[in-house]
């Protein structure tokens, strides 16, 4: 059995103002077949972090339901990557709070974190952080699609 992922999921989010109108984009690449699927969307009032998370959520939701896959998530969002690889265990242990003490503040964007976590548990996930705006082809393409989604929203 190959260690190659079934799907490579590239994601990016963008915001025009933070908060402000935001866009998200995802590219799903299937290395074995060469097929590629682009997804994008926008929200009229949001934050950059919410758009970064939405890109990952929508990408995972686009996968075939009920089929466990090896998914490699590539993002320029440290918030998404660290959240899923370093912070999530603490949040779960603290009932989605940012500390152990009673009265600790809730995790920001907890609605999206819960959804993203649940979706990530349906697959065998690996993660890769890439620096944004450094010429990574799929990251640059996601950025263009997210920005275009904002422009389309503003033109409606």
C-alpha positions in Angstrom: 0.0 0.0 0.0 1.3 3.4 -1.0 1.9 6.2 1.5 0.7 8.6 -1.3 -2.4 10.5 -0.3 -5.6 9.8 -2.0 -6.3 13.5 -2.1 -4.2 16.6 -1.7 -6.3 19.5 -0.4 -4.9 23.0 -1.0 -6.8 25.8 0.8 -6.7 29.5 1.3 -8.9 32.2 2.7 -8.9 36.0 2.1 -10.7 39.0 3.6 -11.1 42.5 2.4 -10.8 44.1 5.8 -10.8 41.9 8.9 -13.6 41.7 9.6 -15.2 42.4 6.2 -16.2 40.5 3.0 -14.3 37.3 2.7 -13.6 34.5 0.3 -12.3 31.0 0.5 -11.0 28.5 -2.0 -9.9 24.9 -2.2 -8.2 22.7 -4.8 -8.7 18.9 -4.5 -6.0 17.0 -6.4 -6.2 13.2 -6.8 -2.7 12.0 -7.5 -3.7 8.6 -8.8 -6.1 9.9 -11.4 -4.8 13.4 -12.1 -8.2 14.8 -11.6 -8.5 18.3 -10.1 -11.5 20.1 -8.6 -11.7 23.8 -7.7 -14.1 25.2 -5.1 -14.7 28.7 -3.9 -17.2 30.9 -2.2 -17.6 34.1 -0.2 -19.3 35.6 2.8 -20.4 39.2 3.2 -19.1 39.7 6.8 -16.4 37.5 8.2 -12.8 37.2 9.3 -9.7 35.9 7.6 -9.4 33.0 10.1 -13.0 32.0 9.4 -12.3 31.9 5.7 -9.2 29.8 6.1 -11.2 27.3 8.1 -14.1 27.4 5.7 -11.8 26.5 2.8 -10.6 23.4 4.7 -14.2 22.5 5.7 -15.6 22.9 2.2 -12.8 20.9 0.7 -13.3 18.0 3.2 -17.1 18.2 2.6 -16.5 17.8 -1.1 -15.0 14.3 -0.6 -17.1 11.2 -1.1 -19.2 10.8 2.0 -18.5 7.6 4.0 -15.2 6.8 2.3 -12.2 7.1 4.5 -9.3 8.6 2.5 -5.7 9.6 3.0 -5.9 13.4 2.8 -3.0 15.7 2.8 -4.1 19.3 3.7 -1.8 22.1 2.5 -2.5 25.5 3.9 -0.8 28.9 4.4 -2.8 29.3 7.6 -0.8 28.5 10.8 -4.1 29.0 12.6 -5.6 26.0 10.7 -2.5 23.8 10.8 -1.6 24.4 14.4 -5.3 24.2 15.4 -5.6 20.7 14.0 -2.1 19.4 15.0 -1.2 21.1 18.2 -4.1 22.9 19.9 -7.1 20.6 19.3 -6.3 18.1 22.0 -6.2 20.8 24.7 -9.4 22.3 23.4 -11.2 18.9 23.5 -9.8 18.2 27.0 -11.0 21.7 28.2 -14.5 21.3 26.6 -13.6 23.8 23.8 -12.2 26.4 26.2 -8.8 28.1 25.9 -7.7 27.1 29.4 -8.3 24.6 32.2 -9.7 27.0 34.8 -13.5 27.5 35.2 -14.4 30.6 33.3 -11.7 30.3 30.7 -12.7 31.9 27.5 -14.2 29.7 24.8 -12.1 28.9 21.7 -12.7 31.5 19.0 -14.6 30.2 16.0 -15.7 27.2 18.0 -18.5 26.5 15.6 -16.1 26.0 12.7 -13.5 24.2 14.8 -16.1 21.6 15.8 -17.1 21.1 12.2 -13.5 21.0 10.9 -12.5 18.5 13.7 -15.4 16.2 12.9 -14.7 16.2 9.2 -10.9 15.6 9.8 -11.8 12.6 11.9 -13.5 10.9 9.0 -10.1 10.6 7.1 -6.5 9.8 7.7 -5.1 13.3 7.7 -1.6 14.8 7.2 -0.8 18.5 7.2 1.6 20.8 5.6 2.1 24.5 6.2 3.3 26.6 3.2 4.2 30.3 3.4 1.6 32.4 1.5 2.5 34.6 -1.4 5.8 32.8 -2.1 5.0 31.3 -5.5 3.6 27.9 -4.4 1.4 27.2 -7.5 -1.7 25.8 -5.8 -1.6 28.3 -2.9 -1.4 31.2 -5.4 -4.3 29.7 -7.4 -6.4 29.4 -4.2 -5.5 33.0 -3.2 -6.7 34.2 -6.7 -9.9 32.2 -6.4 -10.6 33.5 -2.9 -10.0 37.1 -3.9 -12.2 36.6 -7.0 -15.0 35.2 -4.8 -14.8 38.5 -2.8 -14.9 40.6 -6.0 -17.9 38.5 -7.2 -19.7 39.1 -3.9 -19.1 42.8 -4.1 -20.4 42.9 -7.7 -23.8 41.2 -6.8 
